[in-house]
Amino acid sequence: MEFDKFPKYSIIGQMSVNSTTSVFKAIRISDELPVVLKVFDTKRMNENMTYAHHFEEDGVVLPVPKEFVFLGKVQHIDGCVKMLDIINDSSNGKWILVLEDLEENGYINLAKELTNSGKSISMSAVSWIIKEVIDVLLDIHSIGILHCDLKPDNIFVDFNSRKVKLIDFNLSQELEQNHIGVIPGCTPDYAPPEVLVQRRPWTEAGEVWSLGCTAFVLLCRRFPFENPYLAAFSSPVYPRCALETSENMSPGTNTNVLFSMSKRPAFRSFGENALDTNDDIRLSPKAKDFLLLCLTRQPDLRPTLGALLQHAFLNRMGQDSLKSSGSASFTHRSAIMVK
């Protein structure tokens, strides 16, 4: 793809594409810094996807992608991707965000990890990952911003330093803004019923639901609901109960009941072979209780993110470090505007 006003970067290849954006890996020519270019097609963007922004150096006000505005507000938060520049390619109707290349900095995308690793993520790892994500969300909420699209695709993890970074603020909203008449954007499999079906604005409680769906996917390697549009009238199918074997028990502990999904029929999942007969997925009672709380149907009854930080599943101190086996296959889910 050719861009005007684009001499500073050399494009390596395309990473992803959807109806309004294309994402490329690139190199900044001046210092050979690896970067990610997120290109917005203004001809395909509606008014809900842009904000009027005043560029002080040029003295002009232009409609820019919402993500540029929200990323600018969270740059001081360590757990958010860093934005290095913005380019206005007006002759081609494009805005280009220049972002840090997290993969080159040692981070792994969770969706890609589930797809390519050939193994699942341990409960102990999911525990600290979710705890770190909550910390980032609390920082974002503290400045009046909701992410509104939390899912494995938008979470990068450094397993060595145990740090996470969130990306994709394209659907973000201001916490206290009046959203009456605005169609909320979301990814259906991770969106709460009040947003997906009732079309109510996103809230902190909605982020808790998305967190629960994300944790469910990381732990079970499938989506919690066969049909997310019926989530308000159905319950997730959790793995069956099974006794933890002695080889998986921590020294000095009693036998604990774990929730196991072994040789069960395949549910709607990330791929045709995501749950085959060799699967042996287990959940500890703490993990299941955490999911139950996050996926409470009524938003006003869900725990706050601050309360979830105190949950036993996120404060396991090395307990229940039972790791699932088997291969994982993942299907990326895209955001939509609820209609």
C-alpha positions, 0 to 999 in steps of 0.5 A, spaced: 500 500 500 502 506 498 502 513 502 503 520 501 507 523 506 510 517 508 517 517 507 520 516 514 518 509 514 519 502 510 513 497 511 515 490 512 508 487 511 501 487 513 499 484 520 491 485 520 485 488 516 478 490 517 473 494 514 476 501 517 483 499 519 489 496 516 495 494 521 502 494 518 509 492 521 514 497 519 521 500 520 523 507 522 528 509 517 532 514 521 534 510 527 531 503 524 526 502 530 521 497 529 514 500 529 507 498 528 503 503 523 495 503 524 492 506 518 485 509 518 481 509 512 477 516 513 472 514 507 469 508 511 469 511 518 462 514 521 462 520 526 462 516 532 469 514 530 472 520 530 473 526 535 475 534 533 482 535 535 486 541 535 493 541 532 496 547 536 502 547 531 498 548 525 492 552 528 487 547 525 481 543 528 481 536 524 476 530 525 481 524 527 480 517 529 478 516 536 483 512 538 488 517 537 485 522 542 484 516 547 491 514 546 494 521 548 490 521 554 493 514 557 500 515 554 503 516 562 500 509 564 505 503 563 500 498 561 498 502 555 501 501 548 505 507 546 504 512 541 510 515 537 507 519 532 500 521 527 500 522 520 495 525 516 495 522 509 489 527 507 490 526 499 489 518 500 483 519 506 488 516 511 490 517 518 496 513 520 498 512 528 505 510 529 505 505 535 511 501 539 512 494 536 510 490 542 513 484 539 520 487 538 520 489 545 519 482 548 511 482 549 506 476 546 499 477 544 495 473 548 490 471 542 496 469 538 499 465 543 493 461 544 493 460 536 500 458 535 503 455 542 500 448 541 499 449 549 494 452 553 496 457 559 496 455 566 491 457 571 497 460 575 499 465 569 492 467 568 491 469 575 497 474 574 495 476 567 488 478 569 491 481 576 495 486 571 490 487 567 485 489 572 491 494 575 491 497 568 484 498 567 483 501 574 488 506 572 484 508 565 478 508 569 481 513 574 482 518 568 475 517 566 476 512 560 473 505 559 476 501 554 470 497 551 474 492 547 477 487 552 479 481 549 485 476 548 487 480 541 488 486 545 492 484 551 500 483 550 504 480 555 511 479 557 512 473 561 519 474 563 517 481 567 510 479 568 507 485 565 501 487 560 500 492 555 493 493 552 492 496 545 486 498 541 482 504 544 478 505 537 472 503 541 473 507 548 469 511 551 469 517 556 466 514 563 462 520 564 460 522 557 452 522 555 452 516 550 444 517 549 443 515 542 450 513 540 450 506 538 456 502 542 461 498 539 463 492 542 466 485 540 460 480 541 463 474 545 466 479 550 460 484 551 456 484 556 448 483 555 446 490 557 451 493 551 450 487 546 442 486 547 440 492 551 444 497 547 446 501 554 452 505 554 459 501 557 460 502 564 465 499 569 461 493 570 461 492 563 469 491 563 468 486 569 464 482 564 469 482 558 474 481 563 470 474 565 470 472 558 477 474 557 479 469 563 474 464 561 477 464 554 484 463 557 482 458 562 478 454 557 480 455 550 473 456 548 467 462 549 463 462 555 456 462 551 454 458 545 450 465 543 453 471 546 446 474 544 443 470 549 447 470 555 442 474 559 438 468 559 443 462 559 449 460 563 456 458 561 458 451 561 463 450 565 468 444 565 466 438 569 468 436 576 473 431 577 478 429 583 485 432 582 490 427 581 496 426 586 501 428 581 498 435 580 497 436 587 501 441 591 505 437 597 502 437 603 495 439 601 488 435 601 485 432 595 481 438 592 475 438 587 477 441 580 472 442 574 475 438 568 473 438 561 475 431 559 473 428 553 467 432 552 463 434 546 466 440 542 463 447 544 463 453 539 470 454 540 477 457 537 477 452 531 475 445 529 480 441 533 480 446 539 477 441 544 478 434 541 478 427 545 485 428 548 483 435 551 484 435 559 482 442 561 481 443 569 478 449 573 480 450 580 474 452 585 477 459 586 478 460 578 470 458 577 468 462 583 472 468 579 468 467 573 462 466 576 462 473 579 465 476 573 459 473 569 453 475 573 448 477 569 445 483 572 451 489 572 449 492 578 451 485 582 457 484 579 463 486 583 468 492 582 475 491 579 477 493 586 474 488 589 476 482 584 483 484 586 482 481 593 479 475 590 483 468 592 484 466 585 488 472 584 492 471 590 493 464 590 501 465 592 503 459 587 497 454 589 493 450 584 498 451 579 495 446 575 496 446 567 492 444 562 495 440 556 493 439 549 493 444 543 489 450 542 486 453 536 484 460 536 479 464 532 480 472 532 473 476 534 472 483 531 469 489 534 462 491 531 457 497 532 451 494 535 445 495 531 
